[in-house]
Amino acid sequence: MSSEATVSDTTETSGEDVLSISGLNVSYGKVQALRSVDLTVGEGEIVSVIGPNGAGKSTLANTVTGFIDYDGTVEYRGQSVANRTPESLVEDGLIHCTESRDLFGFMSVEDNLDLGTYVRGDYDERLAFVYDLFPTLEERKDQHAQTMSGGEQQMLAIGRALMSDPDVLVLDEPTLGLAPVILEDISEGIDRIQEEGVTILLCEQNVTFAMNHADRIHLLENGEIVREGSPDELRDDDYIRESYLGG
C-alpha cells in the first residue's frame, strides 16, 4: 500500500468524545470481522464509516450499541459498553437505527413510532418533531408499515429511533436501495437531526452521501480502517476517488 493509503493521525473531533473505540476486534468464530479499529465521535459530530458491502460497518454499529461481544475498548461517555444491554444503552440515549429497519409490519406507522418511546422520550413532543421532519409519516400514520415503500419504511425507522430522543444516533445504511427523491428527504432529515444537537455515527456504503454530511470519515475495508480524514481530504485522495467516486 502506498504512502497515500496510510491512516491520518491529524484529524480532531469537534468536542468532547461521546464515543471512543480503541483496539476493537470482533470475530464470528474463526472469521475476524473487525481488526484493531480505533475511532472517536465528538459531541455534535457526524462521523461516517464508509466501505464496501461486507467491510464490517454493520458489525461496528452492532458492537457499539451492545449487541456483539468484542475485544478492545468501546466507551460511551467514558463508560464501557461491555456487559451493558442494548436496552440500558437506549435508556442512556445511545440509539441504533439498524440496516434491517426492524419495523412491525402489521402495526400502523403511528403505533411503530409509539414504540420508540417505550424506554425513553416524550411521546407528544417527539411525535411532533418526527412529523415535522418527515411529513409523509403523518400522512400515512394509520397505514400498516409493511404496505409502505422502502423509502417510507426507512423514514419510519429513523423516525422511530428519533422518538427515543437520542443523544447519539447510530445510523446503519440509511440510504440502502433508496430512490433519489427519497435520498433528498433523508439527506435533509440528517442535517436537521444534527442541528437538534444529536451526535451521529453514520455507517454508509454511499460514499458521496456520506461525504456530503460527515464532519469526519473513516474508510473500513476488510475489517480495518485504512483511511480517515475530513470529506475534503478524502475527496483529494487518489485511492478514494478511483475506488469509490468513479475517478
Secondary structure, DSSP 4 states (H G I P E B T S, - for coil): --GGGSPPS----SSSEEEEEEEEEEEETTEEEEEEEEEEEETT-EEEEE--TTSSHHHHHHHHTTSS--EEEEEETTEE-TT--HHHHHHTTEEEE-TT----TTSBHHHHHHHTTSSSS-HHHHHHHHHHH-HHHHHTTTSBGGGS-HHHHHHHHHHHHHHT--SEEEEESTTTT--HHHHHHHHHHHHHHHHTT-EEEEEES-HHHHHHH-SEEEEEETTEEEEEE-HHHHHT-HHHHHHHS--
